[in-house]
């Protein structure tokens, strides 16, 4: 009877993880427009591959795009062939990457996650603690703003995260199953013989790292090498495990998969590619601030706190619970019980690496979120089994006072976010591409709805805290996040799309409808790459109105045909070119955009 109950519990946990992943990453995936400025760059580069048949050199708007390697473009292009060229296909690779990582994380914690790795009795992976840890790890990874945002966006960040982190998890499987001292079934799990073969897992590790290199470049191997190297050196296992991994063979496999494309693209583009990709997009991003993305040293503390909210409130306890300073104790543990310390190393190396880097972006630390989910979920699985608010705490467990501090941080974070939504009209800056957004957000009541959900959540947690009950706190956070995301955040996202991206799409439709043969289209003032994707044609972009005027004057002097061109921009940007209403024909208006047709000769009169 007990075995059947455990099977039902595991089945429920697995189905729950699948449902959560589906909701987080597939629900209404293609219902909003591509978001300028980055997403359409990837989408159009992939579309160009399907048009030109050139699967080696990525292009955008008639120019090479060497920002990222090709794996994301290849996957999008395949999705285009299956589902058509649309937003769903653009985002599907990211969504599937997040889903696969969620499920593999679930399986890993199910097998190796225990509530406390130093307890004397080796628990079964069918224990309640292991079940809670696995379900929570999948849930905490999938249900946070940072992962949902990048898992639903057609860029390479989630693909890199999935490839690299699946590789790290596969390494741990190989490391644990290759333990020569592990005589009994791993944590009480009688794994099939195939899954007990470490060579299978090391092969998956090398394959995943090769794909990570094709997803974003050298960082796909540099970070895993730093994480695994630090982990093994600390435990004194470096030489032994490197020999077990057959590293030379593994590097050959990685090279055989990843290097051919790099050779092909360098042959096709020469030094230009080397300087752009390896120089600017990798070395310079680490050593210098590029594109004005310089942030203070504490930037990623804020990113993790907000991006992993509300679970980030309990992450410090998860990190401290790892006991990373107790080296001899970790060395004495079987490999299969070292997942907590591996997750700590994983988190710390990525956090420190990008804190040192000069260029900082929120997406850079996305690959540490699975490690944060492991650490936080294992803390909570122990807390749910043995609540500390009703007891004095036991040896090896986090002191109660630190848990109280974490609950207080949880409350503070919820109230600060509620205040931010309540005063959103005053806090939001004015975006000229959607000047009415602040007022519409206020009048829609969505900001107040979000603030109310967060405030009520804080009140419910405070009540549970006051009553000395810790178990409901996790459930309250979970249900609140689902409600917050579905009835507040997503509707705000729809409103954002209607104001910022829909006008650009409407202009694209008008351009396709009204453009005369070979008529050039110029966008002045701002570069909106989605215009290229939705019109399926090149667009000439100029930041400054004066540059537009000089460019068209040069065209007019050459007497090029056709004699007219189309200009898209804000009314003030169009006036900045020197044009006045009698000089041009207004073709369409949407949002803050105006589309006009003008004869080139008009610019020669300035």
C-alpha positions in Angstrom: 0.0 0.0 0.0 2.8 2.4 0.9 4.6 1.7 -2.4 1.4 2.4 -4.3 0.9 5.6 -2.4 4.5 6.8 -3.2 4.0 5.9 -6.9 0.8 8.0 -7.0 2.6 10.9 -5.3 5.5 10.7 -7.8 3.1 10.5 -10.7 1.2 13.6 -9.3 4.5 15.5 -8.8 5.6 14.7 -12.4 2.2 15.7 -13.9 2.3 18.8 -11.8 5.7 19.7 -13.2 4.6 19.2 -16.7 1.5 21.3 -16.2 3.4 24.1 -14.6 6.0 24.1 -17.4 3.2 24.1 -20.0 1.5 27.0 -18.3 4.6 29.0 -17.8 6.1 28.6 -21.3 3.4 27.6 -23.8 0.2 29.3 -22.7 -0.6 32.1 -25.2 3.0 31.9 -26.4 2.4 33.5 -29.8 -0.4 35.9 -28.8 1.7 39.1 -28.7 3.9 40.8 -31.2 7.7 40.5 -31.3 9.3 42.9 -28.9 11.7 45.5 -30.2 14.6 45.8 -30.1 16.2 42.4 -29.8 13.7 39.6 -30.5 13.0 40.6 -34.1 16.7 40.6 -34.9 16.8 36.8 -34.2 13.5 36.2 -35.9 14.4 37.9 -39.1 17.9 36.4 -39.2 16.3 33.0 -39.0 13.8 33.9 -41.7 16.5 35.1 -44.0 18.1 31.6 -43.7 14.9 30.1 -45.0 14.8 32.7 -47.9 18.5 32.6 -49.0 19.3 29.0 -48.1 22.5 30.3 -46.5 22.6 28.5 -43.1 26.2 29.5 -42.4 26.2 33.3 -42.3 23.3 35.0 -40.4 21.9 38.2 -42.0 19.6 40.9 -40.8 18.3 43.7 -43.0 20.8 43.0 -45.7 23.8 43.0 -43.3 25.7 40.2 -41.6 24.7 39.6 -38.0 27.6 38.1 -36.0 26.2 38.7 -32.5 25.3 35.0 -31.9 26.2 31.6 -33.3 23.6 29.8 -35.4 21.8 27.2 -33.2 18.9 29.5 -32.3 18.5 30.6 -35.9 18.5 27.0 -37.1 15.9 26.0 -34.6 13.7 28.9 -35.5 14.0 28.2 -39.2 13.0 24.6 -38.6 10.0 25.9 -36.6 9.1 28.2 -39.5 9.0 25.2 -41.9 6.7 23.3 -39.5 4.4 26.1 -38.1 4.9 28.9 -40.6 6.6 32.3 -40.0 4.9 33.6 -36.9 5.5 34.6 -33.3 4.7 31.1 -32.0 7.5 29.6 -34.2 10.0 32.3 -33.1 9.5 31.6 -29.4 9.1 27.8 -29.6 12.8 27.0 -29.2 13.0 29.1 -26.1 9.8 27.6 -24.6 10.9 24.0 -25.4 14.3 24.7 -23.9 12.8 25.8 -20.7 10.4 22.9 -20.5 13.2 20.3 -21.1 15.3 21.9 -18.4 12.4 22.0 -16.0 11.7 18.3 -16.4 15.4 17.2 -16.2 15.7 19.3 -13.1 12.7 17.5 -11.7 14.3 14.1 -12.4 17.6 15.1 -11.0 16.3 16.3 -7.7 14.0 13.3 -7.6 17.0 11.0 -7.7 19.7 13.0 -5.8 17.8 15.6 -3.8 17.6 15.0 -0.1 16.4 17.4 2.5 19.7 17.3 4.4 22.8 15.6 2.9 24.4 15.0 6.3 21.8 13.0 8.1 23.0 9.6 9.0 20.4 7.5 7.4 20.5 7.5 3.6 16.9 8.3 2.6 15.1 6.7 -0.2 14.3 8.8 -3.2 10.7 7.7 -2.7 10.6 9.6 0.6 8.3 12.5 1.1 11.3 14.8 1.4 12.7 13.8 -2.0 9.2 14.1 -3.6 8.8 17.6 -2.2 12.2 18.6 -3.3 11.7 17.5 -6.9 8.3 19.0 -7.3 9.4 22.3 -5.7 12.6 22.5 -7.7 10.6 22.3 -11.0 8.0 24.7 -9.7 10.5 27.3 -8.3 12.5 27.2 -11.5 9.5 27.6 -13.8 7.5 30.1 -11.8 9.5 33.3 -11.5 9.5 36.4 -13.7 13.0 36.0 -15.0 12.6 32.5 -16.3 9.1 33.1 -17.7 10.3 36.2 -19.5 13.2 34.6 -21.2 11.4 31.3 -21.7 8.7 33.1 -23.8 11.1 35.3 -25.8 12.7 34.4 -29.1 16.3 35.1 -28.3 19.2 32.7 -27.5 19.4 33.2 -23.7 17.1 30.4 -22.7 18.6 28.1 -25.3 22.0 28.7 -23.8 20.7 28.2 -20.3 19.1 24.9 -21.2 22.1 23.5 -23.1 24.6 24.5 -20.4 22.5 23.6 -17.4 21.3 20.3 -18.8 25.0 19.6 -19.4 25.8 20.4 -15.8 23.0 18.2 -14.5 24.2 15.4 -16.8 27.7 15.8 -15.5 26.4 15.3 -11.9 24.5 12.2 -13.0 27.8 10.8 -14.4 29.7 11.9 -11.4 27.3 10.3 -9.0 26.7 7.0 -10.9 30.5 6.7 -11.4 31.2 6.6 -7.6 33.3 3.5 -7.0 32.3 3.4 -3.4 28.5 3.5 -4.1 27.5 -0.1 -3.4 23.8 0.3 -2.6 21.2 1.6 -5.0 21.7 5.4 -5.3 19.7 7.0 -2.5 17.5 3.9 -2.5 16.7 4.1 -6.2 17.3 0.9 -8.2 18.1 2.7 -11.4 18.1 0.7 -14.7 21.5 -0.4 -15.6 21.7 2.0 -18.6 21.1 5.0 -16.3 23.8 3.7 -13.9 26.4 3.9 -16.7 28.3 7.2 -16.1 29.6 7.1 -19.7 26.1 7.7 -21.0 25.8 10.8 -18.8 29.2 12.2 -19.7 28.3 11.8 -23.4 25.2 13.8 -22.8 27.3 16.4 -20.9 29.7 16.8 -23.8 26.9 16.9 -26.4 25.1 19.6 -24.4 28.2 21.7 -24.0 28.8 21.5 -27.8 25.3 22.8 -28.4 25.8 25.5 -25.8 28.9 26.7 -27.8 26.7 26.7 -30.9 24.0 28.6 -28.9 26.2 31.5 -27.6 29.9 30.9 -28.1 32.8 30.3 -25.7 30.8 31.1 -22.6 29.0 27.7 -23.2 32.2 25.9 -22.3 34.0 28.4 -20.1 31.3 28.6 -17.4 30.8 24.8 -17.1 34.5 24.3 -16.9 34.8 26.8 -14.1 31.9 25.3 -12.2 33.0 21.7 -12.5 36.7 22.5 -12.0 35.9 24.5 -8.8 33.6 21.7 -7.5 36.2 19.0 -8.1 39.2 20.9 -6.9 37.4 21.8 -3.6 36.6 18.1 -3.0 40.0 16.9 -4.1 38.4 14.8 -6.9 39.8 16.7 -9.9 42.3 14.2 -11.2 40.1 11.1 -10.6 37.0 12.5 -12.2 38.7 14.0 -15.2 40.1 10.6 -15.9 36.7 9.0 -15.5 35.2 11.6 -17.8 37.6 10.7 -20.6 38.2 14.4 -21.1 40.3 14.1 -24.3 37.6 12.0 -26.0 35.0 14.5 -24.7 36.8 17.5 -26.1 37.2 15.8 -29.4 33.4 15.2 -29.5 32.7 18.8 -28.6 35.0 20.0 -31.3 33.6 17.7 -33.9 30.1 19.1 -33.2 30.8 22.8 -32.6 33.9 23.7 -34.6 32.8 23.0 -38.2 30.3 25.9 -38.3 32.9 28.3 -36.8 35.4 27.2 -39.5 32.8 27.6 -42.2 31.7 31.1 -41.1 35.3 32.2 -40.8 36.0 30.9 -44.3 33.0 32.8 -45.6 33.6 36.1 -43.8 37.3 36.1 -42.7 38.7 38.5 -40.2 35.5 40.5 -40.0 33.7 37.6 -38.2 36.7 37.0 -35.9 36.9 40.7 -34.8 33.1 41.1 -34.4 32.2 37.8 -32.6 35.2 36.8 -30.7 36.5 40.3 -30.2 33.5 42.6 -29.6 30.8 40.2 -28.5 32.9 38.1 -26.2 36.2 39.5 -25.1 35.2 43.2 -25.0 31.9 42.4 -23.3 33.7 40.9 -20.4 36.5 43.4 -20.2 34.7 46.6 -21.2 31.3 48.2 -21.0 29.6 47.9 -24.4 26.3 49.4 -25.6 26.1 51.5 -22.3 25.4 48.3 -20.3 27.6 49.2 -17.4 26.0 48.6 -13.9 27.3 48.8 -10.3 28.9 45.8 -8.7 25.7 45.0 -6.8 23.6 44.9 -9.9 23.0 41.1 -9.9 22.0 41.1 -6.2 19.0 43.2 -7.4 18.5 41.0 -10.5 18.3 37.8 -8.6 16.2 39.3 -5.8 13.6 40.6 -8.2 13.9 38.0 -11.0 13.7 35.0 -8.7 11.0 36.6 -6.4 9.3 35.6 -4.2 11.6 32.5 -3.8 14.7 34.7 -3.6 13.7 35.7 0.0 14.7 32.1 1.1 17.7 31.7 -1.2 20.2 33.0 1.4 19.0 30.2 3.7 19.5 27.7 0.9 23.0 28.9 0.2 23.9 28.9 3.9 22.3 25.5 4.4 24.9 24.1 1.8 27.6 24.4 4.5 30.1 25.1 1.7 32.8 25.9 4.3 32.7 22.4 5.7 35.1 20.8 3.2 36.0 17.7 5.1 32.4 16.9 5.7 31.5 17.2 2.1 34.6 15.1 1.1 33.3 12.3 3.4 29.9 12.1 1.7 29.1 9.7 -1.2 29.0 11.6 -4.5 25.2 11.0 -4.8 24.7 13.1 -1.7 26.7 16.1 -3.0 24.0 17.8 -5.1 23.5 20.6 -2.6 27.2 21.6 -2.7 27.3 21.2 -6.5 24.3 23.6 -6.8 26.1 26.1 -4.5 29.2 26.0 -6.6 27.1 26.4 -9.8 25.3 29.4 -8.4 28.4 31.1 -6.9 30.7 30.7 -10.0 28.1 32.2 -12.4 27.2 35.0 -10.0 30.9 36.0 -9.4 31.9 35.6 -13.0 29.3 38.1 -14.3 29.7 40.4 -11.4 33.3 40.7 -12.4 32.4 41.2 -16.1 32.3 44.9 -17.2 29.1 44.5 -19.3 26.1 43.5 -17.3 22.6 42.5 -18.5 19.8 40.8 -16.5 19.8 37.7 -18.8 23.5 36.9 -18.1 22.7 35.3 -14.8 19.7 33.2 -16.1 21.8 30.0 -16.0 22.1 30.2 -12.2 18.4 30.0 -11.6 18.2 26.2 -11.7 20.9 26.1 -9.0 18.9 28.6 -7.0 15.8 26.5 -7.4 17.6 23.4 -6.2 19.0 25.1 -3.1 15.7 26.8 -2.2 13.5 23.8 -2.9 15.6 21.5 -0.7 15.5 24.0 2.1 11.7 24.2 1.8 11.3 20.4 1.5 13.0 20.0 4.9 11.0 22.9 6.4 7.7 21.3 5.2 8.6 18.0 6.8 9.8 19.5 10.0 8.5 23.0 10.5 10.9 25.2 12.5 8.4 27.8 13.6 6.9 25.4 16.0 10.2 24.0 17.3 13.6 25.0 18.5 15.4 23.8 15.5 17.9 20.8 15.4 21.5 20.4 14.8 22.4 20.9 11.1 19.3 23.0 10.4 19.2 26.7 9.8 18.5 28.6 13.0 15.0 29.8 13.5 15.9 33.4 13.6 17.3 33.3 10.1 14.1 31.7 8.9 12.2 34.6 10.5 14.5 37.1 8.7 13.7 35.3 5.4 9.9 35.6 6.0 10.4 39.2 6.9 12.3 39.7 3.6 9.4 37.9 1.8 6.9 40.4 3.3 9.1 43.4 2.5 9.6 42.3 -1.1 5.9 41.8 -1.6 5.0 45.2 -0.1 7.7 47.0 -2.1 6.4 45.5 -5.3 2.8 46.3 -4.4 3.9 49.9 -3.8 5.7 50.0 -7.1 2.5 48.9 -8.9 0.4 51.3 -6.9 2.5 54.3 -7.8 3.4 53.0 -11.3 2.1 56.1 -13.1 4.6 58.2 -11.2 7.5 55.7 -11.4 7.2 54.9 -15.1 9.2 57.0 -17.5 7.7 58.4 -20.7 8.3 56.2 -23.7 7.7 58.2 -27.0 6.7 55.0 -28.7 3.7 54.6 -26.4 2.9 57.9 -24.8 -0.5 56.9 -23.5 0.6 53.7 -21.7 0.9 55.2 -18.2 -2.6 56.7 -18.3 -4.1 53.5 -19.8 -2.4 51.3 -17.2 -3.9 53.5 -14.5 -7.4 53.6 -16.0 -7.4 49.9 -16.7 -7.1 49.1 -13.0 -4.5 46.4 -13.8 -1.8 48.1 -11.7 -4.2 48.3 -8.7 -5.1 44.6 -9.2 -1.5 43.7 -9.1 -0.9 45.8 -6.0 -4.0 44.2 -4.3 -2.8 40.7 -5.0 0.6 41.4 -3.6 -0.7 43.2 -0.5 -3.2 40.4 0.3 -0.5 37.8 -0.2 1.7 39.7 2.3 -1.2 39.8 4.8 -1.8 36.1 4.5 1.9 35.3 5.0 2.0 37.7 8.0 -1.0 35.9 9.5 0.6 32.5 9.0 3.8 33.8 10.5 2.1 35.2 13.5 0.3 31.9 14.1 3.7 30.1 14.0 2.9 28.0 10.9 5.5 27.9 8.2 3.9 25.3 5.8 1.2 27.6 4.4 3.7 30.3 3.5 5.1 28.4 0.5 1.6 27.5 -0.7 0.5 31.2 -0.3 3.5 32.4 -2.4 2.8 29.8 -5.1 -0.9 30.5 -5.5 -0.3 34.2 -5.3 2.3 34.0 -8.1 0.0 32.0 -10.4 -2.8 34.5 -9.8 -0.4 37.5 -10.1 1.0 36.2 -13.4 -2.3 35.2 -15.1 -4.7 38.0 -14.0 -2.3 40.9 -13.6 1.1 40.6 -15.3 -0.2 38.9 -18.5 -3.0 41.5 -19.1 -0.4 44.3 -18.5 1.8 42.6 -21.1 -1.2 42.6 -23.6 -1.8 46.3 -22.9 2.0 47.0 -23.4 1.8 45.2 -26.7 -1.2 47.1 -27.9 0.6 50.4 -27.3 4.2 49.7 -28.2 4.2 47.0 -30.8 0.8 46.9 -32.5 1.2 50.3 -34.1 4.5 49.1 -35.6 2.7 46.1 -37.0 -0.1 48.2 -38.4 2.5 50.4 -40.1 4.2 47.3 -41.5 0.8 46.2 -43.0 0.3 49.6 -44.6 3.8 49.5 -46.0 3.2 46.1 -47.6 -0.2 47.3 -49.0 0.9 50.7 -50.3 4.5 50.4 -51.3 5.2 50.9 -55.0 7.7 48.8 -56.9 11.3 49.3 -55.7 10.2 52.2 -53.4 12.6 52.6 -50.5 11.3 52.7 -47.0 13.1 54.8 -44.3 12.4 54.8 -40.6 13.7 57.9 -38.9 14.3 58.5 -35.2 14.2 55.0 -33.8 15.3 51.6 -35.1 12.4 49.1 -34.8 13.7 45.8 -36.2 10.2 44.3 -36.1 9.4 46.5 -39.1 11.8 44.4 -41.2 10.3 41.1 -40.0 6.7 42.1 -40.5 7.2 43.8 -43.9 9.6 41.0 -45.1 11.8 43.7 -46.8 14.8 45.8 -46.1 14.3 49.0 -44.1 16.7 51.9 -44.0 17.1 53.2 -40.4 18.4 56.6 -39.3 18.6 57.8 -35.7 18.9 61.5 -36.7 16.5 63.4 -38.9 19.4 65.4 -40.4 21.1 62.1 -41.5 17.8 61.2 -43.3 17.8 64.5 -45.1 21.4 64.2 -46.3 20.9 60.6 -47.4 17.8 61.4 -49.5 19.4 64.5 -51.0 22.3 62.3 -52.2 19.8 59.9 -53.7 17.9 62.8 -55.4 21.1 64.1 -57.0 21.8 60.7 -58.5 18.4 60.8 -60.1 17.7 57.3 -58.9 14.4 55.7 -59.5 11.7 55.5 -58.3 11.1 59.2 -57.7 9.3 58.7 -54.3 10.1 57.0 -51.1 8.2 56.2 -47.9 9.2 57.6 -44.5 8.0 56.3 -41.1 8.6 58.1 -37.9 7.2 60.3 -35.1 5.7 63.6 -36.5 8.5 65.6 -34.8 11.2 63.4 -36.4 9.6 63.9 -39.8 9.6 67.7 -39.2 13.2 67.4 -38.3 14.0 66.4 -41.8 12.8 69.8 -43.0 9.5 68.5 -44.5 6.2 70.2 -44.0 2.7 68.9 -44.7 2.4 70.4 -48.2 5.6 68.5 -49.1 4.4 65.0 -48.6 1.4 62.7 -48.6 0.2 61.1 -45.3 -0.4 57.5 -46.0 -1.3 56.2 -42.5 -1.1 57.0 -38.8 -1.0 54.6 -35.8 -0.1 55.3 -32.2 2.6 57.9 -32.3 3.8 56.9 -35.8 3.1 58.6 -39.2 3.8 57.0 -42.6 4.3 59.4 -45.5 5.2 59.3 -49.2 7.5 62.1 -50.5 9.2 62.9 -53.7 13.0 62.9 -53.4 13.3 66.2 -55.2 11.6 67.9 -52.2 14.8 67.5 -50.2 16.8 69.4 -52.8 14.8 72.5 -52.0 16.2 72.8 -48.4 
